[in-house]
């Protein structure tokens, strides 16, 4: 399940993609447009700045902007930074210990296939697709 943090992270990134990409956008403007508390957004943007998805500038004329073109971001990339893993079950998370039941688990193929569907879906929709409403096509 995608949490509020993941949903808000996508909304922040779409908001930035919809702005003039060469200008910094104040966080309070994003918060007002999205109806999300500035305090909560500060937590989200901190992670994205650290991972270089966005850049920030303090002071007058400051705010945040994307570091790449909107088409170069995927929904999956954004959600994984906000949420952590998108793996359905613990045994499929990156770096997970090998489950002792792996060789005889009857449900593992189900979870693997579902994770493949989730991955394909989220990692093939770009930020530009969301900003322009094209992902539905």
Secondary structure, DSSP 8 states (H G I E B T S, - for coil): ---HHHHHHHHHHHHHHHS-TTS-B-HHHHHHHHT--HHHHHHHHHHHHHTTSEEEE-STT-EEEESS-GGG-BHHHHHHHHHS---SSGGGSTT----TTGGG-SSHHHHHHHHHHHHHHHTT-BHHHHHHT-TT-
